[in-house]
């Protein structure tokens, strides 16, 4: 009796399942993106800093298999880093910023909702990166700051100014939200705001080293153009 009821239930549910599958077909999209970043570091001990501006650009692919669920993967070139805030030390005549350029690869869960023409979405997942290069823009000799007259020393942390990046591999968590406008049947534009929370340190962090934490943090605003290929 129980087996019969199970078979009847499966027979009733099968057409519903087939119909549901026919209502939506998986699709695969590729595209490009470009945008701007605002970045700073999470330092311990604390460093007087402010956000520095950068750029991000890259390629993206998206696979959706359910009505509201999919995956997005990207390969980007992203600028992060920080700028020193000398105004806190009453020395605004000094300026220093460091730009860290990464190849970044996020893989994110993509949850979307809305109509055929307009959608909102959330993205969340891990990201890994590899440092391509580091550049410093300063109006003073940061290798010899101890001998510069009127340079603030006792009130701030300065060890990071000339310290070389020790770890080129970076990893963290990235999450974002945005909207998508379908402009043609297979073409769409996506506007997204995203936050990256780094988990890896760029400087050595053993008990003998100065910094216990030196992690990337950045806000990203980007525009993405996607083309459905399947």
C-alpha positions in Angstrom: 0.0 0.0 0.0 2.7 2.5 1.0 4.7 1.7 -2.2 1.6 2.2 -4.3 0.9 5.6 -2.7 4.5 6.6 -3.3 4.2 5.7 -7.0 1.0 7.6 -7.4 2.5 10.6 -5.8 5.5 10.4 -8.1 3.3 10.1 -11.1 1.4 13.2 -10.0 4.5 15.2 -9.4 6.4 14.2 -12.5 4.4 16.4 -14.9 4.7 19.3 -12.6 8.5 18.8 -12.5 8.8 18.4 -16.2 6.7 21.6 -16.8 8.8 23.5 -14.3 11.9 22.4 -16.2 10.4 23.5 -19.5 9.6 27.0 -18.1 13.3 27.8 -17.7 16.4 26.8 -19.7 19.9 27.2 -18.3 22.0 30.0 -19.9 25.6 31.0 -20.1 26.8 34.6 -20.6 30.2 36.3 -21.0 31.2 39.9 -20.9 33.6 42.6 -19.8 33.6 45.0 -16.8 35.3 48.3 -15.8 35.0 50.4 -12.7 36.7 52.2 -9.8 37.9 51.2 -6.4 38.3 52.9 -3.0 40.8 51.0 -0.9 42.5 51.0 2.5 44.2 48.5 4.7 43.4 46.8 8.0 46.6 47.4 10.0 47.5 46.3 13.5 49.1 48.4 15.0 46.9 51.1 13.6 48.1 53.3 10.8 46.7 56.8 10.1 45.3 56.3 6.6 42.4 57.2 4.3 41.0 55.7 1.1 42.9 55.7 -2.1 41.4 55.5 -5.5 42.1 52.9 -8.2 40.7 51.1 -11.2 39.4 47.6 -11.9 38.7 45.9 -15.3 38.3 42.4 -16.5 36.3 39.6 -18.0 33.3 37.8 -16.5 31.2 34.7 -17.2 27.8 33.7 -15.7 26.0 30.4 -15.6 22.4 30.2 -14.4 20.5 27.0 -14.0 17.6 27.9 -11.8 15.2 30.8 -11.9 16.9 32.8 -9.2 20.3 31.1 -8.8 23.6 31.0 -10.7 27.3 31.4 -10.5 29.6 34.2 -11.6 33.4 34.0 -12.2 35.7 36.8 -13.1 39.4 37.5 -14.0 40.2 41.1 -13.2 43.1 43.5 -12.9 42.3 45.4 -9.7 44.1 48.3 -7.9 44.1 48.3 -4.1 46.3 49.9 -1.4 46.1 52.9 0.9 46.9 56.5 1.4 48.5 58.0 4.5 46.5 60.6 6.4 49.0 63.2 7.6 46.2 65.6 8.5 45.6 63.6 11.6 49.2 64.4 12.6 48.9 68.1 11.7 51.3 67.7 8.9 49.2 68.1 5.7 52.3 69.1 3.7 53.3 65.5 3.4 51.6 63.0 1.1 52.0 59.2 0.5 50.0 56.6 -1.2 50.8 53.0 -2.2 49.0 51.2 -5.1 48.9 47.4 -5.1 47.9 45.9 -8.5 46.4 42.4 -8.4 45.1 39.8 -10.8 42.0 38.9 -8.9 39.7 35.9 -9.4 36.3 35.9 -7.6 33.9 33.0 -7.8 30.5 34.0 -6.5 27.0 32.7 -5.9 24.6 34.8 -8.0 21.1 35.3 -6.6 18.8 37.4 -8.8 15.1 38.5 -8.8 12.8 40.7 -10.9 11.3 40.7 -14.4 12.6 39.8 -17.8 13.8 43.4 -18.4 15.0 44.5 -15.0 16.5 42.5 -12.2 18.2 43.0 -8.8 20.9 40.7 -7.6 23.3 39.7 -4.8 26.7 38.1 -5.2 28.8 36.5 -2.5 31.9 34.2 -2.6 35.6 33.8 -2.2 38.3 35.6 -4.1 42.0 35.0 -4.7 44.6 37.3 -6.1 48.2 37.6 -7.1 50.2 40.8 -6.8 51.5 42.1 -10.2 53.2 45.2 -8.8 53.5 47.8 -6.1 54.1 51.5 -6.7 54.5 54.4 -4.2 53.6 58.1 -4.8 55.2 60.4 -2.1 56.5 63.9 -1.9 59.2 63.0 0.6 62.0 60.5 1.0 60.2 57.7 2.7 63.4 55.6 3.1 64.9 58.4 5.1 61.9 59.9 6.9 63.6 59.9 10.3 66.0 62.6 9.1 63.3 64.9 7.6 62.6 68.1 9.6 59.1 68.4 11.1 58.1 64.9 9.9 55.7 63.4 12.5 57.2 60.4 14.2 56.2 59.9 17.8 52.4 60.2 17.1 52.1 57.8 14.2 53.2 54.4 12.8 55.7 54.8 10.0 57.3 51.4 9.5 55.0 50.6 6.6 56.3 53.5 4.5 59.4 51.7 3.2 58.4 48.1 4.0 58.4 45.8 0.9 55.3 43.6 0.3 56.3 40.1 1.5 53.3 38.1 0.3 52.1 38.4 -3.2 49.2 35.9 -2.8 46.0 37.4 -1.4 42.7 35.9 -0.5 39.4 37.0 1.0 35.6 37.3 0.8 33.8 39.4 -1.7 30.1 40.4 -1.7 28.0 42.8 -3.7 24.6 43.9 -4.9 23.3 45.6 -7.9 20.9 45.8 -10.8 20.7 44.4 -14.3 18.9 45.9 -17.3 18.3 43.7 -20.3 18.6 45.9 -23.4 18.1 43.1 -26.0 17.2 39.5 -25.8 20.8 38.4 -25.3 22.4 41.6 -24.1 22.4 43.2 -20.7 24.1 45.8 -18.5 24.9 45.2 -14.9 25.7 47.9 -12.3 27.2 46.6 -9.1 28.6 47.8 -5.8 31.0 45.4 -4.1 33.1 45.0 -0.9 36.2 43.0 -0.6 37.4 41.8 2.8 40.9 40.5 2.7 42.0 37.6 5.0 45.7 37.5 4.0 48.4 39.8 5.2 50.8 41.6 2.7 53.5 41.9 5.4 55.1 39.2 7.5 53.1 38.6 10.7 55.1 36.4 13.0 55.6 37.3 16.6 58.9 38.9 15.7 57.4 41.1 13.0 56.0 44.6 13.5 52.6 44.1 12.0 50.2 41.5 13.3 47.7 42.4 10.5 48.0 44.1 7.1 44.9 43.1 5.1 43.3 44.6 2.0 39.9 46.2 2.2 38.2 47.8 -0.8 34.9 49.1 -2.2 34.3 48.6 -5.9 31.7 50.2 -8.3 31.7 48.6 -11.7 29.7 48.5 -14.9 29.5 45.1 -16.7 28.2 44.3 -20.3 27.1 40.7 -20.7 26.2 38.7 -23.8 24.2 35.5 -23.6 25.9 32.8 -25.7 23.7 29.9 -24.7 
